[in-house]
């Protein structure tokens, strides 16, 4: 389950998040890239992301518990760690969920 479903889903959702479209709440116009002003150039309303952060992270907790509970291949553990690092880089958070500032990032490198 971990190999065939959870890790693939996390990776696929991560890829979908980085290539997502943005949709206008009012007129429904879709944009491949977020306009610089952050609003719909057609009607001026708010733009919504089509993929949420929660959709990426929905299986992270379950995958972590399965990795800790069962004896799995080292490859799966390493693959999970790589995905977690990618999530941290994308959302700017550390393992405890707090956003890291530039100084602490540099000092930890």
Steps between C-alpha positions, in 0.01 A plus 500: 500500500781737587691434180207469261267766637611743770842612376379517140201708606713743701742537210221541245319760709827687552552508125139611444544781754806641327329498158150596611267751341320785669128560459293813551236466768250721316537453123670158497785613274802271532867608500809285460706750699387726780469858367741745665220692670357182648149578378302406191585739213157430348271588792734602787389228742712266712687212335492156660763230474373176347721280724523557875788438739277262696451278196876447488540433869195276551704176501821632660400405855382154401814436295721610790317270743529203263871564447560511877280204586607246239834378373512645147770531238758773557413634155144582612628683807740702286229576243271623779778720639559653155129577466496660846797718408322607182192593703715698743666687214169570328308622804795639697435300815720298727413160649313665788277697261649844564626706211876543510656840448803555279751528786399170660499332159856617428626400844350149465662438159 
